[in-house]
Amino acid sequence: MFFEIVKSTDPKIVGKPSFHSDRMKVGYDYKKKNSVYNWKINDTPPDLDAILLNEGAKLTDLLTCVPIGGKGSLVSDKLLGILTKFSMMKHVSFEPVILQRDKQIDGYKYISFNQKLSDEHVRFDLSKYVYLKRNSDGLFVENGRAKINSFGDLYSKNPQVIRPRLKWIYLKPTFKFEVFPFKFSGQIIVTEKVKIACEQEGIKGITFKPVEYLKSD
């Protein structure tokens, strides 16, 4: 069983609002090539000076920052230390500057995966993608199984073609990663062993959402 690490929305744990940061420092240039918006596509270290935490935010082991989006995650050194004890896909980490009420907050890293699930990891013969159509009630229903032999088959050059919908991905027995992303670089998916380790170490501010679309032996 796999689980996605997601932020808690309990205000008693994460404060208010539920996201920790919605902006970088005043004057931050979001258009430059190494900004938090552009660094990934330009293959350059991101400018992380500085992330401003909301005054009502409570420090947890996973911090949410709106401008960073899905390109990476802000995690505590404690959480990262647990994750790296397991088999983790290739990733990079950077030292962020985090400020709250003009005080610098230390003990965090910005991590981003530069590896993801690929054809070599998947048994497409056991995976399932389906086509959808609207029924008479206007709801989408399954309309046949899509024949997918690689992730490349999911992308059509015709913009009018609707991409098949994922039902599940079946991972090969040789897939041994215990910490990895699937949909975006800031996503963190873990095995049950990693989940248990985080719970035993008292990691704060996260919940574990079962990932129903990933299957393995």
N, C-alpha and C positions, 0 to 999 in steps of 0.2 A: 504494500500500500504506500502511496506517495501523498505528501501534503505540501500545500503552498503556504509559505510564511506570509501572513498579511498583518497589517497593523490592527491593534485593538481600537475600537471606537468608544470605549468606556471612558467618559470624561473624568471619572475618578482616578483612572490610570494615566491617560494621555493629556488631560487638561482640556481646555476649550480654546478655539475650535478643535475638532478632532485631528486636523492636520497640524503639524508642528510649525511649518514655515510656508509662506506664500510669496516670498520675495527674496531677492538678493539685496546687498547693500545699496544705498542710494548712489546713483551714478553708474551702476554696473552696466556694461555694454553687452547686451544680449545678441548683438549682430556680429561681433567679432568671431573669427574662425575657431577660437578655443573657448567660446562661451559654453555654458551648460546646455544651450540649444544645439550648438554646432560641432562640438569637439569630436563626437563620435564619427561623423561623416568625414571630418578632416584628419582623422587619425592623429590627434595631438592631445597631450594632457589637458584636462579641463581647468579653467580658471575657477577656483572654488573660494575666492576671496570677495565677499564673505556671505555666508548663509545667515539670515536673520531669523531667529526663532520668535514666534509670537510670545507676548508677555505671559499669557495664560498657559503656555505649553509646559508639560511636565516631562522631564528627561526619562526616556525609556531606551531599551536596547535596539529599537528600530525607530528612526526619525523620518518623518515624511516631509518632503520639500516639493512643492508644486512645480517650480521651474525645472527641477531635475527630471521630473516625469518618469518614463519607463527606461531611461538610459542607464540607471544605476540605483544603488541603495545606500543610505546612510546607516551604518550599523556600528554598534559599540565594539570596542576592542575585545570585550568579553564574548560577545556573540560571534565575532569573526574568529576568535580563537577556538571556539567550539566547532564551527563549520570546517575550518581547515584541518581538524583532526580526522576528518572523513575524506573520502575520495571526492574531490571537488573539481568541476570543470575549469578549464583555463579562465583566469580572470585577472584583472588589474585592480590595484587599490591606490588611493590617493589620500593625502592629508588635507582635510577641509578646514577652513576657518569658519567657526560657528560662533555667533554672538547672540547673547540674550541680555537685554537691559545693559548694553555696553560692556558686558563681561564675556570674556572668551571661554568657551566650553571645550575642554579637551577630552580625549579618550574615545574618539570616533574615527572611522575610516569611510571613505566613499568607494564602494566596490562596483565593478561592472564586468559582466561576463563577456569574453571575446571568443567564446565557443558556445555552440548550442546543439540541440538534437539535429542529426543529419541522417542521410539515407543509410549509412553504415550501421546505425543504431536500431533501425526499425524493421520489423517484419510486416511489410505492406500486405502480404497475403492474409494476415490475421487482423490487420487494422481495418477500420470501417469509416468511410466517408459516404454521405448521402446527398442527393439533390432534394431541394425543397420546392414546393409550389403552394399557392394560396388555394384554400378550399372555398366552398360557397359561403362560409361564415367569415371569410377574410383572414383566416388563420393559416400560418405556414405548417404544412405537413410533409412528411417524407414522400418522395416521388422517385424511388429507385436508388440503388446503390451505385456509387461512382467507382470506376476502376482506376485506382491510383497505384502506381508502381514506384513513384518517387515524389519527393516534395516539389520537384519541378513541374509535375503534372498538375499542380494546384493553380498554376499561374497561366492565364490565357492572355494572348495579345489582343483579344477582342474584348473591349470594355463592357459590351452588352452581355457577356457570358457570366452568369452568377457562379461564384466559386462554390464547390461542394462544401457541405458542413461536416465538421469533424464529429464523429461519435466516439471513437477511441483510437488510440495509437498503441500498438503492441510492440513492446521493446524486446530485443533479442536477448537470449540468455547471457550473451557476452557483455551486455551493458552493465557496468559495475559502478557507475557514478552514483553517489549518494547525495550530492548537492549540485544542482544544475538549473538552468532556465529552459523554457520552451518557447513561450510566446514573445518575450522581449527581454532585453539585457538586464533589466532591473528586477526581474522575477526570480524568486528563490524557491525552488522545489526541493524537498528533502524526503529521505526515507523515514520509516518509523523509528529506526535507531537514532537518527539525528534528533527527531522530535523528542524522544525520551531523554536524550542527553540535555537538550535545552530546558526541559521541564525540571530535571534534577538539579540543574545549575541555577534555577530561579530566574531565567531570562524574562524580562518584563516588557509589556506593551505589545505583545504579538499574540496572534491566534493561529491555529493550524487548520487550514481548510482542506478537506479531502479532495484529491485530484482524481475525479472519476474517469477522466478521459485517458489516463495512462494505465496500461496493464502490463504485467510481466509474469513470468513463471515463479 
